[in-house]
């Protein structure tokens, strides 16, 4: 199916009343949780997963995707107004967005972020349309060895390129892989790591794990967050309109940020957060006057917002085309597809064209809805920022408990999500990121399955992974990433040692 025909099928699917409704619900909820700091797209998608059991698959995936990219729009609102990022990728917007707010230009900053988000998203969708079919066609040439190597690359990239300690990231990936082995082995029928608990014979519930590490842990960690001030500004369309100079200074950064975000979003293990930070660094590097950054430079707002929204769209390229999630949110989206009996990968485009192309067309419709939601309704989002956390968080915990119970009507799942949430909070306190754990949990069973297939086809010969050119190339990238991470770690250790040695001299 060529792109034109595919898009026509997608238009017919996306314009169904049910799909349109759930698309609107997704982007509305996404904007809302993006505005509210400390909740995040992962926790919200985890909370909504039980609901997707009762709606059509296409509408369910469209809604969850809307939450994801809708949160990128809303995340900048709290960053600009309160200096408190609504999402991790919106943290960069604090650097220049909040100074603009203190200068009385909060409305202009919000307007520019909305336009930058729209431009980045729409161009990111274009990249998705152009490259996803080619990648899917290449994916048809993949065998079990290639899939195993590619999934391994995704996990290695998640540990070496994500923020934080690579060692801690590797530990969380290993924990995720271990949790993925819990349950009955498909090949032998043997129960593994169930510790005599019958409920664990089916494995750890994806919804319970996601709600625990991203829902309860995020809620517990965000209770003590302090807001820097109360929003008192009033916004009208006149106060939000940027000047001609603002727009001229924003166009090129938007395009550069979109390019960076589109590229990084499609790579496993990077995602919107790294894209936004890199876009900001590039703009500061190419600026004629870098001292403006951090003091209300409009380029410091437009480029990162275009980058994180473009990355949010192109992150679907490997997930839909190859079945390889690029980050934790995409891992959860992959899990949602599998829950509905849909196997992501090269055949998705031909076997489920209504879902594949309907999802892509819904991205465009959803972004148009987001512009409508973000510009005229900014007053409502500002009012929501005044909701006390003591009211908000108990309600979230109640919804988490109801949601996880509704999946299997089993109180064990509620106890499991509480236990996982406690462990997740402890890991967060110790600076262990939960995202690599989710990637390991989702990819672990798929890696094991492809490893067994590859070994069966090669009659136990491990050389099959290096004899096949694509697999060997991907494994080479894995080794290169590990070596680069080790080298970077040694350099950082050496710099820290030098500073430590120089400290007594500085004191004297």
Secondary structure as GFF3:
##gff-version 3
##sequence-region A 1 508
A	DSSP	alpha_helix	3	14	.	.	.	ID=ss1
A	DSSP	alpha_helix	17	35	.	.	.	ID=ss2
A	DSSP	alpha_helix	40	49	.	.	.	ID=ss3
A	DSSP	three_ten_helix	50	54	.	.	.	ID=ss4
A	DSSP	alpha_helix	57	82	.	.	.	ID=ss5
A	DSSP	three_ten_helix	88	90	.	.	.	ID=ss6
A	DSSP	alpha_helix	93	102	.	.	.	ID=ss7
A	DSSP	alpha_helix	106	139	.	.	.	ID=ss8
A	DSSP	alpha_helix	144	161	.	.	.	ID=ss9
A	DSSP	alpha_helix	166	180	.	.	.	ID=ss10
A	DSSP	beta_strand	183	184	.	.	.	ID=ss11
A	DSSP	beta_strand	191	192	.	.	.	ID=ss12
A	DSSP	three_ten_helix	198	202	.	.	.	ID=ss13
A	DSSP	alpha_helix	206	210	.	.	.	ID=ss14
A	DSSP	pi_helix	211	216	.	.	.	ID=ss15
A	DSSP	alpha_helix	217	222	.	.	.	ID=ss16
A	DSSP	alpha_helix	237	240	.	.	.	ID=ss17
A	DSSP	alpha_helix	244	265	.	.	.	ID=ss18
A	DSSP	alpha_helix	272	286	.	.	.	ID=ss19
A	DSSP	three_ten_helix	290	292	.	.	.	ID=ss20
A	DSSP	alpha_helix	299	314	.	.	.	ID=ss21
A	DSSP	alpha_helix	316	322	.	.	.	ID=ss22
A	DSSP	alpha_helix	328	339	.	.	.	ID=ss23
A	DSSP	alpha_helix	348	351	.	.	.	ID=ss24
A	DSSP	alpha_helix	353	376	.	.	.	ID=ss25
A	DSSP	alpha_helix	378	384	.	.	.	ID=ss26
A	DSSP	alpha_helix	389	408	.	.	.	ID=ss27
A	DSSP	alpha_helix	411	429	.	.	.	ID=ss28
A	DSSP	alpha_helix	435	457	.	.	.	ID=ss29
A	DSSP	alpha_helix	464	467	.	.	.	ID=ss30
A	DSSP	alpha_helix	469	507	.	.	.	ID=ss31
###
